[in-house]
Amino acid sequence: MSVTIRPERAGDERAIHEVVHAAFDGHPHSDGSEPAIVDRLRADGDLAISLVAEDGGEIVGHAAFSPVTISDGSEGWFGLGPVAVAPQRQREGIGAALVEQGLALLCERDAAGCVVLGDPAYYGRFGFTHDPALTYPGPPPEYFQRLVIDASSASGVVTYAHAFG
């Protein structure tokens, strides 16, 4: 893979929007809101980590990390998502590279942990597991997973940034 993972920089916004749109367009678990979520996270100042995958000057992937709140008052937790890879570049390891780099940056920031709503088989490879003590109302519980970074536990209802609606 000749892809470079780097932080988003000024001027990347349109390409990120297009990649996120293409990645989720027609996906059975998408309502089409993902590009707008990333745009709103950025506008609200809640895009804590925004990484792009670039190949030959073209952005082919993106991963967003934003702060979440937990009803027990635990601090330092983040949500992963959306993660998007251009359809023609999927299954090349680009999404995994974005997630791994983002999690490494969370570790450097002394984050407490990270949550994700997604396929347990995919996110399990990064250490995410379902924890019944952390809940997110709506989807099947096993699809809401957490990765503890600092070894402290958290429990309660998780709320994502306002951009998620």
C-alpha positions in Angstrom: 0.0 0.0 0.0 1.5 3.3 -1.1 -1.0 5.4 0.9 0.1 8.0 3.4 -1.9 8.6 6.5 -1.8 12.3 7.7 -3.9 14.8 9.6 -6.5 16.7 7.7 -5.4 20.1 6.7 -7.0 23.2 5.3 -8.3 22.6 1.8 -9.1 18.9 2.4 -12.7 19.5 3.3 -14.3 19.0 -0.1 -12.3 15.9 -0.9 -13.2 14.4 2.5 -16.9 15.2 2.0 -16.8 13.4 -1.4 -14.9 10.3 -0.1 -17.3 10.0 2.9 -20.3 10.4 0.5 -19.0 7.8 -1.9 -18.1 5.3 0.8 -21.6 5.4 2.3 -23.7 6.0 -0.8 -26.3 3.1 -1.0 -24.8 1.3 2.1 -27.6 -0.6 3.8 -26.7 0.7 7.3 -26.4 4.3 6.2 -29.0 7.1 6.1 -26.7 9.2 4.0 -25.9 11.7 6.8 -22.2 10.7 7.2 -20.7 13.5 5.1 -22.8 16.1 6.9 -21.8 14.7 10.3 -18.1 15.2 9.5 -18.8 18.7 8.2 -20.8 19.5 11.4 -18.1 18.0 13.7 -15.5 20.3 12.0 -17.8 23.4 12.2 -18.6 22.7 15.9 -14.9 22.2 16.8 -15.6 18.6 17.8 -13.4 16.9 15.2 -10.7 16.0 17.7 -8.8 13.8 15.3 -9.3 13.9 11.5 -7.1 11.7 9.5 -6.9 11.3 5.7 -5.4 8.5 3.6 -3.7 10.1 0.6 -2.4 8.4 -2.5 -0.7 10.4 -5.2 -2.2 13.6 -3.9 -5.7 12.1 -3.9 -7.6 11.6 -0.7 -8.9 8.0 -0.7 -10.0 7.6 3.0 -10.9 9.5 6.1 -11.4 8.7 9.8 -13.0 11.0 12.4 -12.7 10.9 16.2 -14.8 13.1 18.4 -15.4 13.5 22.1 -18.3 11.6 23.7 -19.9 12.0 27.1 -20.7 9.2 29.4 -23.5 9.5 32.0 -21.2 8.5 34.9 -19.1 11.6 34.3 -16.1 9.7 32.9 -13.8 12.0 31.0 -11.4 11.5 28.1 -13.5 9.3 26.0 -13.9 9.6 22.2 -16.1 8.1 19.5 -14.6 6.7 16.3 -16.6 7.4 13.1 -17.4 7.8 10.5 -14.6 5.9 8.8 -14.7 6.0 5.1 -12.6 4.6 2.2 -13.3 5.3 -1.5 -15.3 2.3 -2.9 -12.6 1.4 -5.5 -10.0 1.3 -2.7 -11.8 -0.7 -0.1 -10.3 -4.0 1.1 -6.7 -2.7 0.8 -6.1 -2.0 4.5 -6.7 1.7 4.2 -9.5 1.8 6.8 -7.4 -0.3 9.2 -4.5 2.0 8.8 -6.6 5.1 9.5 -8.1 3.4 12.6 -4.7 2.3 13.9 -3.2 5.7 13.5 -6.1 7.4 15.2 -6.0 5.0 18.1 -2.3 5.7 18.5 -2.9 9.4 18.6 -5.6 8.9 21.3 -3.0 7.0 23.3 -0.5 9.9 22.9 -3.3 12.2 24.2 -3.8 10.1 27.3 -7.4 9.4 26.3 -9.4 7.1 28.6 -11.0 5.2 25.8 -12.8 5.0 22.6 -16.3 3.8 21.5 -17.5 2.7 18.1 -20.8 1.7 16.6 -20.0 -0.9 13.9 -19.3 -4.5 12.9 -17.9 -6.4 15.9 -15.9 -8.7 13.5 -14.2 -5.7 12.0 -13.6 -3.6 15.0 -12.6 -6.5 17.2 -9.3 -6.7 15.4 -8.4 -3.4 17.0 -9.3 -4.5 20.5 -12.9 -3.2 20.6 -15.3 -5.3 22.6 -18.9 -5.0 23.7 -19.2 -3.9 27.3 -22.8 -4.1 28.7 -21.8 -1.3 31.2 -21.6 1.2 28.3 -24.8 1.6 26.4 -25.9 3.5 23.3 -29.7 3.3 22.8 -31.1 2.2 19.5 -28.9 -0.3 17.6 -28.4 -3.9 18.6 -26.1 -3.7 21.7 -23.4 -6.0 20.4 -22.6 -3.4 17.7 -21.7 -0.8 20.3 -18.2 -1.5 21.5 -15.4 0.1 23.5 -11.7 0.1 23.7 -10.2 1.0 27.1 -7.0 2.9 26.8 -6.0 4.0 30.3 -7.4 0.9 32.1 -10.1 2.8 34.0 -13.6 1.7 33.6 -16.6 3.7 32.6 -20.3 2.9 32.7 -23.5 4.5 31.6 -25.2 5.9 28.5 -22.8 7.3 25.9 -23.8 10.4 24.0 -22.0 11.5 20.8 -21.3 15.1 19.8 -24.3 17.2 18.6 -23.2 16.7 15.0 -24.6 13.2 15.1 -28.1 14.5 15.8 
